[in-house]
Amino acid sequence: MPLFKKRTVGKPGEWYYCLEHKKVEEGPECPAKDRFGPYASRQEAEHAMQSARERNVQWENDPKWHDAPAGDRRED
């Protein structure tokens, strides 16, 4: 018996942004590896890439995520 039931049909009201097709989907149409979500609304899913860019900038500039000062970092 599997631990997790594979859900093939989405729930109404769950919105995703498909990275492969670059489109908004209601319910998970594409594999999880190819999508962001779920989002509560279509509008949130439409702005998924913008939200991801904004979060990335915040994380890159968050001192808690950097152990060494900028001059001490080594490129491997």
C-alpha angles and dihedrals in degrees: 000000000000119000093221126039111226109236112212099170123060127228118248109258096031111114128193137183113226112217092195097053097025093228141114118255131192105225123359106302097157130048117282091247089064101048147063120217163340098245126182094232142024090244092057091050091049089058095045096114093048090049091050092051091050092049091048091054090049092050093046090054097042109109091207089069095053118073097183132044114260093258093053098055118114124211110222 
